[in-house]
Amino acid sequence: MKTATPQMARAINDRLALDLLLEHGTLTAPQLRALTGLSRPTVSDLIERLRVNGLIAVVGESGEDRRGPNARVYGIVADRAHVAGVDIRRDTVNVTVADITGRTVGSAARPLETARPADTARPLETARPPDTGGPSGAGRPPGAGRSVEPGRSGEPGDDLVTIIAGTVAEAAGPRSMHAVVVGAPGMVNPHSGELAADNGVPGWRPNLLRALGHRIDAPVTLENEVNLAAVAEHRIGSARGRGDFVLLWLDDGVGAAITLDGRLRRGASGGAGEVGTLGLRGGLFCDLASAGSIGGLDQDSLAARIAEGAFTAVAVLDPGLVVLGGETGRSGGDALAARVGERLAALSPVPTQVRPSTVEGNAILHGALLTALSIAHRDIFGEVPA
C-alpha cells in the first residue's frame, strides 16, 4: 500500500482547501475545518502556506466581534491568472475571458467573412508536418502569464488567425492569458493537436493552431466543439454527477461526445462521436437530424429519427444517459426528450435516461472556459495527487 508522504499530504490538503474556496467563494478558518475535517493546526498551516504563495488573501471579517484569526474571511486571489474560452462558428468568433475563480471579466465577438474560392480549395490533408515542438503551447513553462499580440504572423490562414487573436485581445484587455482553449467543428488529431480535416470555417488552414500560438503568447489548445459542450454538460448541466453519458448534438451539424468513467473519450484518431455519418433508414443521420432538415417534422417523427441515431451509441456503450444538446435538443426540452426516451426504450434492451441540455447560453463557450480553468487550476494550484 502506498503511504502518503508529508509533502503529498500537504498538497492534497492545499488543493482541497482551494477547491472548497472555488466552490463557496469565501470561507473562514472554522468553516474550512468543518468542511475538510482537518485539525486546527493543519488548517492554520495550510492557510499560511496559501497566503505566502499568493493564492489566497483576507477579504473581510465575520462574526459578532469581528476580531481574531477565526473572524478572518479568506478568498482566492482572483487575478492570479486569467484564461480565455473561444468558440469558432462558421460565421462568428466568440470569446469569453475569466479570472482564476471563473468570474467573467471580458467578452468579445467578431464576424467571419464568407470564404473566398481559394479558401475552400486547399484540403487540410496537404498540410506540411507539424514542427517537432508539438502542439501550440508545448514546451512553455506552466503558470507564467502571457500577453495577447494582435499583430500579423505571416502564417497560412493569417486572416482567420488575425480575427481570432484580435477577438481574444479585445476580450482580454490589459490582462495576460494563462491558457486559451479553442472550440471548433471537426476532428482534432490527438497527436498533433491540429484539425484532422476541413471543417468548413472560412479561412481555416493547415497548422492554424501553430500559427495562432505565434500570435497569442499563451498555451493554446484546440478541441472539438461537441466535446467542449459535453464538458459543460458534465460540470454544470444535465450530466452533472454522472460518470457515463453521451451528448447528442443536434444543431446545424449533428455529432456526439462520449464520457465514460468521468472522462471525455476522443478515440484513437479523435473521431469518437462522429455519428453524423451513420446510415439510417432514409439517409445519413446528419442529413436527417440537422436543423435544416427537420423543419416540417412533427415531434413524434423527429423523436423517431433522433432515437434511431442515438440507439447505436446506446447499444455499443450502454451510457445510461443521453443528453440532447444543440438548438434542437434545448428547444425541444423535456417533451422531446421524453418522446426520444420512449422510442429508444422500444429499440434498446438497456435502460437509458434521455434529458435535454440545461447549460445556459453557449455550451461550447462554457466548455472551453471550463477546460481552460482546469488547466490554470492544475498549473497554479497543483495537480490533484492520485
C-alpha angles and dihedrals in degrees: 000000000000112000120212113243119221088254092052091047091053091049091050093048093046093050091046091054093047092049090051090051090050089052099043101029098222133019140176124228092257090052091050090050091051094047097044101034089226123143124260094253092047093051091045090052095048092047090053092048093050092047093049090049091052095243099117136022140186107268100175146318135268138189133065098287095032091210136119135024094299091059095055115108115212130204137174115267095250099198093054087104141355130207137191133219117202128196114193114197124180089258106023144037115214123189132185123186123200137179121241092275091059096253111145111241101168145007139181141174133197131183124242119226121235112273117265116232089256090055093065096042099075114075116209091233088077092062116129114246116277117259120263090256089080127217120354112289096025115140095021116126112251121243100032116125114238133197129227117242115204095191125112123275106197090226125131111278089028094152092059091041089053092052094047094045091045092051092049090049091050092050093043097049109180094344124111117229123233095189138000123200119194124200119200139156118271142047117306116215105235092210101050099024088226130116112279097210142007111294101189095247108140111253098011110151140181112282091011091148091058091049090049090051089059090057102041110055095216136075108284121202124192119209136173111264096233091050089056091049087054090053089055092046090051095048104036108003145060095313096053109139094014121118096196129040144128122227111210109202113209113180136098083324131033125226145127141228125210127214119183126173088359094301131110109241116213101172131231094296101023093263101114108129098024092138096147091090093056111126110231133171103293099018145306118343091237090056094046101044107032119114092253095056104046102059096109098040125109117227095260093053091046091049090051091054093047093047092051090054094043092050093073092058092043094049093050102036107024090210096171091221135058117189118202108218138171124059094304094050095045097044092045089058124174093334095060092040090054092051092048090048091054092049092046092050089056091054103038131060092207123078112249130178118217119204135171119241113270099187108124117230123346107004093190092053091046090052093048091051093046090050092049090049090052089055092050093046091050093049099042105027094036135249115294103250114242 
